[in-house]
């Protein structure tokens, strides 16, 4: 049976914490790492209604998008709703974890789920993050110590590629050397040329781990002076980043696209707001789940015909449209992020199923959008 620690490990692999913004608060909020997990509930927001649903369904782990404790607190007493939530979760033995801006930027992430919901293809980040800088560490190892050196380097952080670790490449060859006076060779004799069966071992290392990787390799290597290279690799753009941009399989008008959005996303009191010529032809679509105000100009610069997001402000949209920017479709914040819940729930079901053991994963379909009613003004 998977544990809380197992679920946390999966979440952090899919949504690496280093992708989170500096102001964010992501990760495990409460829960014992060794506790078993039989049922997970995925939600956008952690509200008392969502917690009641989760506990009534027997959940022992809640994965939320929005952090419950985004800002600092000095008390978690049960005198306010956040304190009551934490007390109830702890007393019920239910863990809570959030994946917020790290899930926004990950591939696939929250905006990918929104892009998929409205039928986009050829999706890429609007603002791609640079790939983490890496080095390639190359060392020549006698056959007898190949696995020992590889494991030591992997334990120090080398060889991680996506969802895989201990990734390495090696090729068989022969090395030659002659120990000189004062040497203390692992193999061979002073003054005599030796030929040894060796392997060229190559592993990628995050640049901030390279020093530790080299130290681990030297500690495991039998030679006094191993032959090694550290090669700096050029970082390109990654598939992680903010927002997404893609294409519709069949072009349509802005009004038709907005109608599609209203049909594909969950209903809210706000509904779908549209700015722009409703007869404009739409093919290229930019999306940003959640508050996407910061990417408004980038949407036009990226060649989008329309930008789908949430929480846009009056003056920003007014100026944007007046300056010839792309059309805009604004939906409720919660509605734009809800598709991620189904996406991550399905991935969790697959990841947490092993043999006869399986973990139930549910989505809290409670509408947590704070706006629950809209009245039209005027006669």
N, C-alpha and C positions, 0 to 999 in steps of 0.2 A: 504494500500500500504506500503510495507516495506520501511524503511529509510536507509540512509547510516549507521547509528548506528546499525541497525539490521543486515546488511550484515557484518559489522566489527565484531559484536558479534559472528556471525556464523563462520567466518574465524578464529577468535582467539580461539574458542572452538575446531574446527577441527585441527588447527595448532597452539597449544599454544605458545605464545611468549617466554615462559621460555625455550623452546627447541632450540631457536636460539643461534648461537655462539655469544660470547661476542663482536666480531668485526663487527657483522652484523647490518643492519639497516632495521628492518621490521616494519610493521604497516601502519597506515593511513598517507599518505603524504599530501594530500589536500582533501577538501570536508567538507561541513557542516553536522554534525551528524543528524540534523533534516530533511535534504533534502530527498524527496522521490526517490526511485530507481525503475525504470521501465525496464531498460535494462542493463545487465552486459556484459562486454567483458573480456575474460580470455586470457592472453598472457604470453609468456616466458619473452620477452623483451619489454621495453617501448621505442619505436622509434617514430620518427615523422610520419612515414608511418602507424604504428599501431594506433597512436592517430587519424590520419585522418580517418582511417577505422572506428574506434570506434565512433567518433563524427558524421560521415556521416550516420552511422546506428542508430543514436539516443541514444547512450549509455550515461548513467549518472553515471557509476561506472566502473572502470577498475581494475581488479585484476591481478597483474603481479607477476611472480616468481622472477625475478631479480630486486633488488631495483634500482630506478632511481638515488637516492642520496646515494650511498653506502659509499662514502668518504665525509668528511666534506666540506662544501662550505661556502663562505662568501658573496655570491651574487647569486640571481636568476634572474638577469636582462635578457632581451630577446636578448642579444647579442651572446649567444651560444645556442646549440641545447637543452640542459637541461632547460635553462631558457625559451626558446620559448615553450617547451612542457608544463611547469608549467603554463605559462601565458595563453596558449590556453585552458588548462584544467579548470583553475579557471574562465576565462572569459566565458567559455561554461557551467559552473556549473557541471562539471564532476569530480567525486571523483577518487582518485588513491590510491591504497593500494598494498603493497607487502607482500608476504609470501615466504621467501627464505629458510634459513637453518632450520627454524622451520617446513617448509613443507617437507624438505629433511628427517628430523628425525621422523616426525609424522607417525602414523599408522591409515589409509593408507596414504602414502606420495608419493613423486616424484619417488623414486626407486621402490615402489610397482607398480606404473603405468608402469614403464619400464619392470619390471618382468612379469606383466600381458601381455604386448604387445608381448613378445617373448614366451609366453605360459608356464610360470613356475607355479608349484604347490608346496604346503607345504613350503610356503615362510616364512622366519624369518629374523631378522636383522643379519647382519654380526658382527657388534659391538653394542650390545644391551646397552642401557642406563639403569642405575639402576632405579628402581621404586622410585618415591618420597617417602620420609619417612613420615609415618602417625602414629597417635595415635588413640586409640579408647576411647572416652569419654563416661563414663557410669554414669548416675545419676538416683536417685529414686525420682519421682515427684508425688504429689497428683493428682488425676484425674482432678480436677478443673483447673490445670495450665499446663496440658500436652501440648496443642497446643502452648501456649504462650512461654514456655521454648524451645520447638522444633524450633519455628520460630526464636527466638533470637539466638540460636546456629547456625541455618542455615545462618542467616544474617551475622554472624561473620566469616563464611567460612567453617563450618562443613557440612557434608552430601553430598559432591560432589563426584560422581562416574562416570567417563567417561562423557557421554553426558547428565547426569541426575544430578539434585540437590535435596536438601531437602530429601535425602535418610536417612532413620532411621529404627530402629527395636525396638519394645517395646513388653513387656509381662506384663500381669496383675498379681498383687499379693497383699500382705498385709504387711504393715510395723508397727512396734511397737516401742514406746518410752515413757519415763516418764520425763516431765519437772522438773528440780530441782530449788531450790531457786535461784532467780536472773535471771531466764530465761524469755523470752518474746515470748511464743509460738504462732505460727499462729493458731494452733489447740490444744485443750486440756487444762488441768488445772494443776497448780503446784502440784507435788506430786502424780499425778494420772496417771496410765498406760493407754496409748491410743493405739488403733489399727485403722489404717487408710488404706483405699483402695488406693494403689499406683501403678504406672507403672515403670518398669525398662526401661529406655530410653537409647539406644546406638546409637552413631553417629561417623563416621570417621572424623578425623580432620587432615589436613596437619600439620606437626610438627611445622612449623613456624607460624601457626595460633592457636595452642592449647591454649596458654595463653589467647588470646583474646576470644576464644570460651568459656573457663571456666569463664572468667569475665562476658561475656554476659549471661551465664547460671545462675550465682549467682545473677545477677541483676534482672533476671526475676523470679527466684525461690522464693516462699513465705516463705520458712523455714529460720530460723536463721542460722542453720548449716546443709545444705543438705548432704546426704550421696552420695559420688561420687568416681569414680575410673578413673585414666588416665593410660591406658595400652599401652606401647610402642610396636609397631608392627615391625616385621623384614621385611626389604625391599628386594625383590627379583629382578630379571631382568624383565624389561618391554618389551612390543612389539614395543617400539619406539627405534630408534637408526640409525646408519649410514649403508648404503648399505643394500642389501638383498641377501639371498642365497636360492635357491630352486631347484626343479628337473624338468626335461623334462618328459612328459608322455611317449615319445618314444625316446630312445637313437638314436643319429645320429653322423656322423663324424663332425669334426671341420669345414670342408668346407661347409657341409650341414647346420650347425648352422649359420655360417656367412652369407650364402645365405638367410636363414630365417630372420635374422636381417635386411638385406638389403631390404627385401620385407615388413617387418612389420613397419619399421621406415621411416619417411619422407626422401625423397631424398635430398642430399646436394652435394656440389662440392667435399667435402672430400671423400664421400662414406664410405666404410667399410674397415678398415685395419686389417689384421690378422697376428698374430705371433704364430708359433707353427706348429706341424705336422698336415697337413690338413686331414690326415686319422685317427687322434686320435679320439677315441670314447668319446662322450660327453653325460653325464647324469646330473651331478650336476653343476649348473651354479650360479656364483656370479655376481651381478650387482651393479653398483653405478651410478645413473644418475648425470651428471655434471662431474666436475673434480674429478676423483677417484684415483689419484696417491697415496694418503696416505693409501689406503686399499689394495695396490697391494700384499704385502706379506701376509696379512691376508686372502686374497682370497685363496691362496694355503694352508695356515694353516687350513682354514675352510673346506678343502676337496673338493674344487671346481675343476672341470676339465677345466673350462674356466672362464675368468673374462671379463665381458662386461662393458665398461665405456668410458670416453672421456678424452681428453687432456693429454694423457700419453707422457712422454718424451723419447727421443732416448736412452740415457744411462740407464735409469731405466728399460726399457723394454729389452734392450740388456742383462744387467746383470741378470735380472729376468729369462729370458729364458735359459741363460747359466748355471744358478744354479739349473735348473730342476724345475722351477716354472710352474704353470698351464698355459695353452694357454691363449692368450689375443686377444680380439676383441675390437678395438678402433673406435668409431664413433664421429661425430661432437657433440660438447657440446649441441647445441640447439636441435639437433635431439634426443638426449638421454633424454631430459627433456620435450619435446613437448607432449608425451602421457599423462602427468599430466594434461594438459589443458582440454582434453576431460573428464578425470576422475573427476576433480573438477567441471567442468561445469555441468555435469550430476547431481552431488550431490547438487549443488546450485539450479538447476531447481526444484528438489524435495523439498528442504528446504524452498524455497521462494514461493512455491505455497500454497495458503490457500483459500479455498472456490472459489469464483469467481475471486479472485485476483491472478494473476500469473505474474512472472517476466521473461522476455526473457533473455536467457543466450547464448551468442555466443562465439565462439573461433576464435581468429585472426589467420588465417592460412598463414599469410605472413611469408615467410622464413626470419628470422632475423639473421641467421648465417652470420658472417662477411665475410667468405670466399665464394665468389660467382663464382669462376672459378678455374679449375685445368688443367694445361697443363702437359702432360707427357714429361719428359726430354729425351734426347738421339735421335739417328737417327730414 
